[in-house]
Amino acid sequence: MIGKQDFQHVAEYVYEIPASFRPGMRVPARMYADEKILEAALPDKAAEQLVNTAMLPGVTKYVLAMPDVHQGYGPPIGGVIPVDEATGVISPGATGYDINCGVRLLRSELSADAVMPFMQELVDTLFRFVPSGVGKGGDIRLKGSEMDDLLIRGALWAIERGYGEPEDAELTEEGGSMPGADPGAVSAAAKARGGDQVGTLGSGNHFIEVGRVDEIYDEEVAKAFGLFHGQFVLWVHSGSRGLGHQVCTDYVKSFQLAMRKYDIQVPDRELVCAPFNSPEGQAYFGAMVCAANYAWANRQVLANRARQAIYQVLANHNLSAELRMVYDVAHNIVKRETYEIDGKPLKMIIHRKGATRAFGPGQASVPERYRAIGQPVLVPGDMGTASYVLVGTQGAMEQTFGSACHGAGRAMSRSAAVKQIRGQDLQARLKEKGITVKGGSWEGLAEEAPEAYKDVNRVVNVIHNAGIARKVARTVPLGVIKG
């Protein structure tokens, strides 16, 4: 088992296991943490998993773990795995099962105080407007060419059908429609699972949250993002639902054969992979892009439904407000990006698994209105604590392949949380704190209790102090719906 003594403290908030630690490691394994976060990451297999990813063919410079790191399937959640496009592999486990699980933030011109008196009505109406739960479908039914069109066009598909505004896509990572989609690489089973799940929340850690901006750390950037102290904001967190899960399942299975075909050896069978430029690697990449676009379409419809629910409640109280996009980021995704390695530009495949893109100023893929200051980095907490808006930095481009943490990170498994926490008690406890919560089941609420997660403030402080992303604003929950 890997211990604290195996890490070298190479810089403030940066710990590293050298490539000499274990035969087969091609690069060092680096973790962003403070001492407490590092110690908390050691009891599960996160560090071991990170070391294993350093053995993947084509990994370059180092593999990374963000401070929200915890054990996952194959690589740890919170992992960033960079590989050389020409010589490296692509791995479904290094992307994650919920492809493009992500989060978007919407802002209003209203103060949170204006909506607090009818928070229960807001939560109830959101719960009624948004289908949620394991396998839960909605009223949008897709098959054949229409499904393929969605898989190619992503959020644009939804906007063209009246679910939102063109600005929503402009302020979404990849414009809400990532190039390279190949619907033919998505199985019939995956398409069937996703046939009625566009515009649905799902379960687990997915949520819709009404929040209040309670801290502003950078007035200039907050103004550029449209944020102000006391503001009423809305968070939407969901992913590619059953379609994305099935894509990952399909390719984890088919890559077992690819590993033998290309004579690839890995230390953990959950790290199944194929050369990126092989037919198998390209098929998975095309299917992964489809799932990512599905997730953006899903969040687009979800956000529109949440808007309509909120507008209805506001109208009941002679209020009105326009909910406009701040940004939408992906958490589980593979991107083709170019970075300078040893003084030369290198085309790379960047796996971000439970990690958020954090591009700094001047990057062409950052929306024009934010380009001079950097990309919004959205880090949701849990339903009882804070969430953060940060801004990407040049430091991220130089240190972490433009990556930051994606949340607080679990400190307790779902099964352990259910054993220790009663959903009814949690709901009552949050109500006493002024947070109205509604979920599909008591067990589902217990799984997502605040004590099941790390301290998001501590996690974000590591990112901020390490110069990867800079704090802009903090929000706190007022009302939350969970699957």
CORJO-V702467 format. One record per pair of residues at least 4 apart in sequence whose ideal C-beta (glycine too) atoms are under 7 Angstrom apart, sorted by the first residue. I is the first residue (numbers start at 1). GAP is how many residues later the second one is. If there is no record, write none. Layout:
# CORJO-V702467
<<I/GAP> <I/GAP>>
This chain:
# CORJO-V702467
<<2/4> <2/40> <2/45> <2/46> <2/49> <3/39> <4/34> <4/35> <4/38> <6/11> <6/15> <7/8> <7/9> <7/10> <7/31> <8/7> <8/8> <8/10> <9/6> <10/4> <10/6> <12/454> <13/19> <13/20> <13/21> <13/449> <13/452> <13/453> <14/16> <14/18> <14/452> <15/16> <15/18> <15/23> <16/12> <16/13> <16/14> <17/4> <17/11> <17/12> <17/34> <18/10> <19/6> <19/7> <19/8> <19/9> <19/35> <21/4> <21/30> <22/29> <24/31> <24/243> <25/26> <25/29> <25/30> <26/28> <26/29> <26/33> <27/27> <27/32> <27/33> <27/34> <27/35> <27/36> <28/26> <28/34> <29/21> <29/22> <29/25> <29/33> <29/34> <30/32> <30/33> <30/34> <31/7> <31/10> <31/19> <31/34> <31/38> <32/33> <32/34> <32/35> <32/430> <32/434> <33/4> <33/5> <33/8> <33/34> <33/429> <34/424> <34/428> <35/4> <36/4> <37/4> <37/30> <37/421> <37/425> <40/371> <40/414> <41/5> <41/6> <41/28> <42/5> <44/26> <44/27> <45/4> <45/26> <46/4> <46/19> <46/23> <46/24> <46/25> <46/30> <47/4> <48/4> <49/4> <49/22> <49/23> <49/25> <49/26> <49/27> <50/13> <50/15> <50/26> <50/29> <52/215> <52/216> <52/219> <53/6> <53/10> <53/22> <53/26> <53/28> <53/41> <53/218> <54/5> <54/9> <55/211> <55/212> <56/25> <56/27> <56/33> <56/35> <56/210> <56/215> <56/217> <57/30> <57/31> <57/32> <57/207> <58/25> <58/26> <58/29> <58/30> <58/31> <59/4> <59/22> <59/23> <59/24> <59/29> <60/22> <60/23> <60/24> <60/281> <60/288> <61/21> <61/280> <63/16> <63/18> <64/15> <64/16> <64/336> <64/339> <65/4> <65/11> <65/13> <65/14> <66/12> <66/289> <66/338> <66/339> <67/338> <67/392> <67/395> <67/396> <68/10> <68/286> <68/337> <68/338> <68/339> <68/340> <68/341> <68/386> <68/391> <69/7> <69/8> <69/9> <69/340> <70/6> <70/7> <70/8> <70/339> <70/340> <71/5> <72/4> <72/5> <72/281> <72/282> <73/20> <73/24> <73/197> <74/17> <74/19> <74/20> <74/194> <74/196> <74/197> <75/4> <75/6> <75/18> <75/19> <75/278> <77/276> <77/277> <78/276> <78/277> <78/327> <78/331> <79/15> <79/274> <79/275> <79/276> <80/270> <80/271> <80/272> <80/275> <80/320> <80/321> <80/323> <81/13> <81/270> <82/266> <82/268> <82/319> <83/5> <83/6> <83/265> <83/266> <84/4> <84/262> <84/264> <85/191> <85/251> <85/262> <85/263> <85/264> <88/188> <88/261> <89/175> <89/184> <89/185> <89/186> <89/187> <89/192> <90/183> <90/184> <90/186> <90/191> <90/194> <90/195> <90/244> <90/259> <91/180> <91/181> <91/182> <91/260> <92/156> <92/159> <92/160> <92/163> <92/180> <92/192> <93/159> <93/177> <93/178> <93/179> <94/257> <94/259> <95/4> <95/153> <95/193> <95/237> <95/238> <95/239> <95/256> <95/258> <96/5> <96/236> <96/257> <96/258> <97/147> <97/148> <97/151> <98/141> <98/142> <98/146> <98/147> <98/234> <99/140> <99/141> <99/145> <99/148> <99/149> <99/189> <99/192> <99/193> <99/196> <99/233> <99/234> <100/139> <100/140> <100/144> <100/191> <100/192> <100/195> <100/196> <100/230> <100/232> <100/233> <101/138> <101/230> <101/231> <102/137> <102/193> <102/197> <102/226> <102/227> <102/228> <102/229> <103/132> <103/133> <103/134> <103/226> <103/275> <103/277> <104/132> <104/195> <104/199> <104/221> <104/223> <104/224> <105/128> <105/130> <105/221> <105/222> <105/273> <105/284> <106/127> <106/128> <106/197> <106/217> <106/218> <106/219> <106/220> <107/119> <107/120> <107/124> <107/126> <107/217> <107/219> <108/123> <108/124> <108/125> <108/213> <108/214> <108/215> <109/212> <109/213> <110/4> <110/5> <110/122> <110/211> <111/119> <111/120> <111/121> <112/4> <112/100> <112/118> <112/119> <112/120> <112/366> <113/117> <114/118> <114/205> <115/4> <115/7> <115/117> <116/362> <118/4> <118/195> <118/199> <119/4> <119/91> <119/317> <119/359> <119/360> <120/4> <120/316> <121/4> <121/192> <122/4> <122/88> <122/188> <122/191> <122/357> <123/4> <123/313> <123/315> <123/356> <123/358> <124/4> <124/314> <125/4> <125/184> <125/187> <125/188> <126/4> <126/82> <126/180> <126/183> <126/355> <127/311> <127/354> <129/176> <129/179> <129/180> <130/71> <130/78> <130/172> <130/175> <130/176> <130/351> <131/5> <131/6> <131/7> <131/69> <131/70> <132/4> <132/68> <132/69> <132/70> <132/308> <132/349> <132/351> <133/70> <133/307> <133/350> <134/69> <135/107> <136/64> <137/59> <137/60> <137/63> <138/58> <138/59> <138/60> <138/61> <138/62> <140/56> <140/58> <140/59> <140/161> <141/54> <141/55> <142/4> <142/5> <142/8> <142/53> <142/56> <143/4> <143/52> <145/4> <146/4> <147/4> <147/44> <147/48> <148/4> <148/35> <149/4> <149/8> <150/7> <150/144> <150/147> <151/30> <151/32> <151/35> <151/139> <151/142> <151/143> <152/29> <152/31> <152/141> <153/4> <153/24> <153/140> <154/22> <154/23> <154/24> <154/139> <154/142> <154/143> <155/4> <155/13> <155/14> <155/17> <155/21> <155/22> <155/141> <155/142> <155/145> <156/4> <156/13> <156/20> <156/21> <157/4> <157/140> <158/5> <158/6> <158/139> <158/142> <158/143> <159/4> <159/5> <159/6> <159/7> <159/9> <159/10> <159/141> <163/137> <163/138> <163/141> <164/4> <164/136> <164/139> <164/140> <166/4> <167/4> <167/157> <167/158> <168/4> <168/132> <168/157> <169/6> <169/7> <170/5> <170/197> <171/154> <171/155> <171/156> <171/157> <171/196> <172/4> <172/124> <172/156> <173/155> <173/156> <173/157> <173/184> <174/4> <176/120> <176/124> <177/116> <177/119> <178/111> <178/114> <178/115> <180/105> <180/106> <180/109> <181/105> <181/108> <181/109> <181/112> <182/104> <182/105> <182/108> <183/107> <185/98> <185/101> <185/102> <186/4> <186/5> <186/61> <186/101> <186/104> <187/59> <187/63> <188/4> <189/4> <189/57> <190/4> <190/53> <190/56> <190/57> <190/60> <191/4> <191/52> <193/49> <193/50> <193/53> <194/47> <194/48> <194/49> <194/100> <197/44> <197/45> <197/46> <198/99> <198/100> <198/103> <199/99> <199/102> <199/103> <199/106> <200/41> <201/5> <201/7> <201/37> <201/101> <201/282> <202/4> <202/36> <202/39> <202/281> <203/237> <203/241> <203/280> <204/279> <205/243> <206/31> <206/32> <206/277> <207/30> <207/176> <207/273> <207/274> <207/275> <208/27> <208/28> <208/98> <208/273> <209/26> <209/174> <209/268> <209/271> <210/24> <210/268> <210/269> <211/22> <211/24> <211/176> <211/264> <211/265> <211/266> <211/267> <212/18> <212/19> <212/20> <212/263> <212/264> <212/266> <213/14> <213/15> <213/16> <213/17> <213/18> <213/20> <213/260> <213/262> <214/260> <214/261> <214/262> <215/258> <215/259> <216/6> <216/13> <216/257> <217/254> <217/255> <217/256> <218/4> <218/252> <218/253> <218/254> <219/4> <220/4> <221/4> <221/152> <221/170> <221/251> <222/5> <222/6> <222/250> <222/251> <224/146> <224/149> <225/101> <225/151> <225/164> <225/247> <226/98> <226/100> <227/4> <227/162> <227/246> <233/242> <234/72> <234/89> <235/145> <235/152> <236/63> <236/66> <236/67> <236/70> <237/143> <238/60> <238/61> <238/64> <239/5> <239/56> <240/4> <240/51> <240/52> <240/54> <240/55> <240/58> <241/57> <242/4> <243/4> <243/48> <243/51> <244/4> <244/47> <244/50> <244/51> <245/4> <246/4> <247/4> <247/40> <247/41> <247/44> <248/4> <249/4> <250/4> <251/4> <251/33> <251/36> <252/20> <254/4> <254/26> <255/4> <255/17> <255/18> <255/19> <255/25> <256/16> <257/4> <258/4> <258/16> <258/22> <259/5> <259/13> <262/12> <262/13> <262/16> <264/9> <266/5> <266/7> <274/4> <274/6> <274/7> <274/10> <275/6> <276/5> <276/73> <277/4> <278/4> <279/4> <280/4> <281/4> <282/4> <283/4> <284/4> <285/4> <285/49> <286/4> <287/4> <288/4> <288/46> <289/4> <290/4> <291/4> <292/4> <292/38> <292/41> <293/4> <294/4> <295/4> <296/4> <297/4> <298/4> <299/4> <299/29> <300/4> <301/4> <302/4> <303/4> <304/4> <305/4> <306/4> <307/4> <307/16> <308/4> <309/4> <310/4> <310/13> <311/4> <312/4> <314/5> <314/6> <314/7> <315/5> <326/50> <327/49> <327/51> <329/27> <329/28> <329/48> <329/49> <331/23> <331/24> <331/25> <331/75> <332/21> <332/22> <333/19> <334/15> <334/16> <334/17> <335/15> <336/11> <336/13> <337/11> <337/13> <338/7> <338/8> <338/9> <338/10> <339/7> <339/9> <339/62> <340/4> <340/5> <341/5> <350/51> <352/5> <352/51> <354/52> <355/48> <355/49> <355/50> <355/51> <356/21> <356/22> <356/23> <356/47> <356/48> <356/49> <356/50> <357/18> <357/45> <357/46> <358/17> <358/19> <358/34> <358/38> <358/44> <358/45> <358/46> <358/110> <358/111> <359/4> <359/6> <359/7> <359/15> <359/16> <359/33> <359/38> <359/43> <360/14> <360/32> <360/33> <360/34> <360/36> <360/37> <361/10> <361/11> <361/12> <361/13> <361/33> <362/9> <366/4> <366/5> <366/8> <366/9> <367/4> <370/4> <370/5> <370/6> <373/18> <374/17> <374/18> <374/19> <375/16> <375/17> <376/13> <376/15> <377/13> <377/14> <377/15> <377/27> <377/92> <378/11> <379/8> <379/9> <379/11> <379/26> <379/27> <379/28> <379/81> <380/7> <380/27> <381/4> <381/5> <381/6> <381/26> <381/27> <381/75> <382/26> <382/66> <382/68> <382/71> <383/47> <383/52> <383/54> <383/65> <383/94> <383/97> <383/99> <384/46> <384/49> <384/51> <384/66> <384/93> <385/65> <385/71> <386/70> <386/71> <386/88> <386/89> <386/90> <387/88> <388/72> <388/83> <388/86> <389/83> <389/84> <390/14> <390/73> <390/79> <390/80> <390/81> <390/82> <391/78> <391/79> <391/81> <392/4> <392/10> <392/77> <393/74> <393/75> <393/76> <393/77> <394/4> <395/4> <395/72> <395/73> <396/4> <396/6> <396/7> <396/8> <396/72> <396/73> <397/5> <399/69> <400/4> <400/68> <404/59> <404/64> <404/65> <405/54> <405/58> <408/45> <408/46> <408/47> <408/48> <408/51> <409/44> <409/45> <409/50> <410/42> <410/43> <411/41> <411/42> <411/43> <412/4> <412/5> <412/39> <412/40> <413/4> <414/4> <414/33> <415/4> <416/4> <417/4> <417/29> <417/30> <417/32> <417/35> <418/25> <418/28> <418/29> <421/5> <421/25> <421/28> <422/4> <422/20> <422/24> <423/4> <423/16> <423/19> <423/20> <423/22> <423/23> <424/4> <424/18> <425/4> <426/4> <426/19> <426/20> <426/23> <427/4> <427/10> <427/18> <428/4> <430/5> <430/7> <431/4> <431/5> <434/44> <435/42> <435/43> <435/45> <436/43> <437/8> <437/43> <438/43> <439/5> <439/6> <439/43> <440/4> <440/42> <440/43> <442/4> <443/4> <444/4> <444/38> <444/39> <445/37> <447/5> <448/4> <448/34> <454/4> <454/5> <455/4> <456/4> <457/4> <458/4> <460/4> <460/11> <461/4> <462/4> <463/5> <463/6> <464/5> <464/6> <464/7>>
